[in-house]
Amino acid sequence: MNRNETQNTPPDAEGLAALEARVKKDLLCLDYPAKDWVEPIAADVEGPVLDCALIGGGQFGVALAFGLKREHVGNIMVYDRSPEGFEGPWMSFARMDMLRTPKDLTGPDLGVGSLTFRAWYEAQHGRAGWDQLNRIPRPVWMGFLRWYRQVLGLPVQNDTEVIAVEPVSARLFRLTMLHKGEKKTVHARTVVYCSGAEGSGARIVPAFVREALPAHLYAHTNDAIDFDKLKGKRIGLLGAGASAFDNAATALEAGALEAHLCFRRDQMPTQNPRRWMEFSGFLAHYPELSDAERWAYMRRLYDISQPPPEPTFRRATALPGFHLHPSAPWQKISLTPGGEIEVQTPKGVMRFDFVIAATGIAVDLNLRSEFAGLLSGMALWRDRYDPPADLRDDRLGGFPYLGRFCDLQEKAPGGAPWAGRVFTITRGATLSMGPSAASNSNMKYTAPRIIAGVTRQLFLDGRQAYYERFAGTRHDELDRGEVAKKLKAAA
């Protein structure tokens, strides 16, 4: 197999149809207890009220929608700003050939074997095809997610960007959104943010880059980049993470003359601590650790950093025109009269035609309009935990402080009675929940927490009605007349 992991045989349509029939049968067999139970609430608002609104229709959004439907919470909607079939990063700014995680990962299936990636892949390519596969090609993973949404009939509204979430009472939220440019409002009893790596912040482009260059001469790795326009050009990249190598390789494969990857460290990171974390005990129970223990883990993770995966590293470094520059942070950047980008580094001046900031994503809820209505009442880690001096880190202090269901917590007691109804599995959840946000590896353990958190709130909303119905209902199992006869005969 080559590095693109392509299959020579066409997919087996009959095999896929058989799998879809198996999915329906499996879900039928697992549908216990098959009883609608969510008690509606009276709300003085116009239009229907959703039991749950999910912001983001990528892999977490659809998995959570499936989980809620399995629990017979059907009055839900997933909102995603992308067109249908392009949710998440996979067909936009993700430029790796293959997923980082192993091919046998599970997560969106929520324990249903026929909904695993393996079942879907084998249905089309057979066991031999599965055995030949090394890692999952990025477009193939997107194909699986599209199939998953379709076969489960999940409620997703595309081309819809949620721009504000505001509590209107202790049990209700107003969501303002743009649907194909038109502003709309809906109400929901619970809200889940599952909008990926940028869902709790924004991409970082250093100010000295933005201030020195016109917009057409630079980009962030998460931007839409027309790589065909970089043919024959010299590209400078700032950063040494996986996305830097992905973008360098993509540029060179599109015909760029050179790609120079510059970073401040003397050596490239070679350890991948996230692989160590991928065992069931850690993934399932990390949130049960103390604040001090979780802070220490994540601070250590930041200190070690993370290299690109080996296939990504080999892909880029094998290409002519690729250059690595350690100990070469960018100190100053300017545009020459001739239109060249001049970058000053400790190793001297470098000249490029286009630069790409591979500088990551900041976790800063102040950068997200959809959190603005919640920020004043919700707790951040800096509000709850004061680390020892040698472990202080302003970056971590701004992460949202979450409960065991990925739910927001009040900054001050009684100040935000709605907090437990808002859940987030964006990158900002990492400190509280572990390596979970925008990650396949922990969905198996984190998604059920959120599903339980949503259903818990909905059940508690109806507690009085449930009790009244329970107390006011006869629950006859046996025929009273027949029992009376048996008792009389036994007397």
Protein Blocks (a to p, Z undefined) as FASTA:
>chain_A
ZZkopafbdcdfklmmmmmmmmmmmmmmmmccdddfbdcdddddedjddfbdcedjbfkl
mmmmmmmmmnopabbcdddfbdehigcjklmmbccfbdfbdfkbghjlnopaklpmklmm
mmmnojmlmmmpmbdcfklmmmmmmmmmmmnopacdehiacfbdcdfbfkbccddddeeh
iacddddfbdcddebjmlngccdddfklmmmpcfklgccfkbccdfklmgoiacddedjb
fklmmmmmmmmmnopabdcdddfbfbdcfbdfklmmmcfklmmmmmmpcfklmmmmmmmm
mmnopaddfklmmmmmmpghiacdehiacfbdcddfkopacdddfkbccddfbdcddebj
addfklpmklmmmmmmpccfklmoccdfklgcfklmmpccddfkopacdfbghklmmlmm
pccfbfklmmmnopfbhpaklmmmmmmmmmmmmmmmmmmmmmmmmmmmmmmpccbfbdfk
lmmmmmmmmZZ
